[in-house]
Amino acid sequence: MSATTNTPPAQGERANPGNAMTIVDLGISFRRNRRGRPSLKDLFGGAKRRKKAGLFWPLRHVSFTVNYGEAIGVVGRNGQGKSTLLKLVAGVLLPDEGTVQVHGGVAPLIELTGGFAADLTVRENVRLIAGLHGMSRAEIDARFDDIIAFAEIGDFLDTPYKHLSSGMKVRLAFSVVSQLDEPILLVDEVLAVGDKAFRDKCYKRIDELLAEGRTLFFVSHNERDLRRFCTRGLYLNKGELLLDGHIGDVLDQYNADHNSGTTKR
């Protein structure tokens, strides 16, 4: 039986570090041509057809725990389940096998521009997205100016979101989500976009969040970023967790496998 739960930590739990999340025998399946239920032919075509109905498992039999305050980098080549893992932790996807227990809310810096309404203005979208992530009206009012200043978008408050450049959209989204007070931060390749000045602001903001004791779950192909922010690494390959250890050891093993063209199974 699979499950995803999201419960706040008990009072004092973060001061006395415990598990921020527990992942047990996690698995999720997709159909190669679509995500969803099997066709009638699959259902009534016999066991042989059902086994060959195009299912594949981007993640399976994955288990690990994360303590509060840890900074973890998820390592692997494209298509190895890294982003899928973050979406499962965020609750965007539900597992087909195993359990995901997240103790505390998450601030998801993944698919940053998702959820914004094209025809609403910048001002309206900030209030909409912040509210959807649980900010009260008073909190939004108190942080609104900081959000706009970080995004450097003050001249476009009444501009419809659809008319912003792609860079402006990313800056706005990062600015909103990075203001959330959730204890767990999920970051998926967002530092690969934008100009150098914006990336430097992102680095500084993430450093500030880590200094506050936030838990970081970080996906990136940039080894320098992984070594900068993370102390622990998870190495995924073909849906399996090959190595869980110090980020330096994990990156060394990944580089050795990648350079040799082989992967230990």
Salt bridges, closest charged atoms under 4 A:
ASP25 OD1 - HIS61 ND1 2.95
ASP42 OD2 - ARG31 NH2 2.50
ASP42 OD1 - ARG49 NE 3.16
GLU70 OE1 - ARG232 NH1 2.90
ASP96 OD2 - ARG35 NH1 3.72
GLU97 OE2 - ARG60 NH2 2.82
GLU111 OE2 - LYS87 NZ 2.71
ASP119 OD1 - LYS162 NZ 2.73
ASP141 OD1 - ARG127 NH1 2.76
GLU152 OE2 - LYS201 NZ 3.21
ASP158 OD1 - ARG123 NE 3.28
ASP181 OD2 - ARG143 NH2 2.65
ASP181 OD1 - ARG214 NH2 3.95
GLU189 OE2 - HIS221 ND1 2.72
ASP200 OD2 - LYS196 NZ 2.97
ASP207 OD2 - ARG228 NH2 2.45
GLU208 OE1 - ARG205 NH1 3.23
GLU212 OE1 - ARG214 NH2 3.06
GLU223 OE2 - ARG227 NH2 2.95
GLU240 OE2 - ARG265 NH2 2.75
ASP244 OD2 - ARG232 NH2 2.80
ASP252 OD1 - ARG227 NH2 3.36
